[in-house]
Amino acid sequence: MPVREAGGRAPRLADDVFVAPNAEVVGDVEMAPRSSVWFSSIIRADGAPVRLGTGTDIQDNSVVDSLPGQPCELGEYTTLGHAAAVHASRVGSYVLVAMNATVMPGCTVGDGCIIAANATVPPGTTIPADSLVVGDQGRVIREVRPAERERIEGTCQSYMRLASEYLKGIGRGW
C-alpha cells in the first residue's frame, strides 16, 4: 500500500492528489491539491512533518524526507525531477530541483530557483530567490531567466494534467 501511517501519524492528502502505485507516502505527510508523487518515489515523514504545496510534483525515483526535529517543506508549483532528493529543507514555490540534484538537510531554497541537474546544495545553505544553482558545491551562477521560469510553470501544468489522467485511469490506489 503506497500511503501509510508511521509513528501514529497518517498522511493527509487532498482528494485530487496522485500517488503512483509503487510510490510510498509514509507518516506525517500533507499533500495539497493537484500535487503528485510518481513511480518509485518516496516521501517519508517519520522524524518531522513533510508538506507539499499545491501543484507540486515529485517525479520518478525521487526522495523527500524529514529528520527528527527538522521538517521538510516544498512550496507551490515546485518540481523535483527524476531521481532528485530533498532532505529536511525548505524549498520555495516555482522551484525546479532537476534530475539527480540533491538538497541536503537544513537548506532554504528561495522561490523561483533552479537547482541544476546533478547539483548538490550543501547542508545549511541558503539560496536566494530566482537563483540558478550548479555543481557539487551548489554555486549560484546567475538569476533564473523568464523563459526558464515559464518552463518550470509549464512542467507543473503538464504534471497536473498527467496526474488527473492517471487518477481517472488507475484511481487513487490506496
Number of C-alpha atoms within 10 A of each C-alpha: 10 17 24 18 15 16 11 9 15 17 22 16 20 14 11 18 23 27 28 26 18 15 20 21 29 22 24 25 28 19 25 21 19 25 28 27 29 22 17 19 25 25 27 25 30 21 19 18 23 30 23 26 20 22 26 30 30 29 24 20 20 25 22 25 27 26 19 11 10 19 22 29 25 26 22 23 27 30 29 29 23 22 21 28 25 26 23 27 27 23 27 21 23 25 29 31 30 21 22 19 27 26 27 18 22 22 21 23 27 20 20 26 29 28 30 20 20 18 23 23 28 17 16 13 17 16 21 16 18 21 22 22 25 20 16 13 13 21 17 18 11 11 16 16 14 11 9 16 18 12 14 22 19 13 19 27 17 13 23 24 13 14 24 18 13 15 17 10 9 11 15 17 13 10
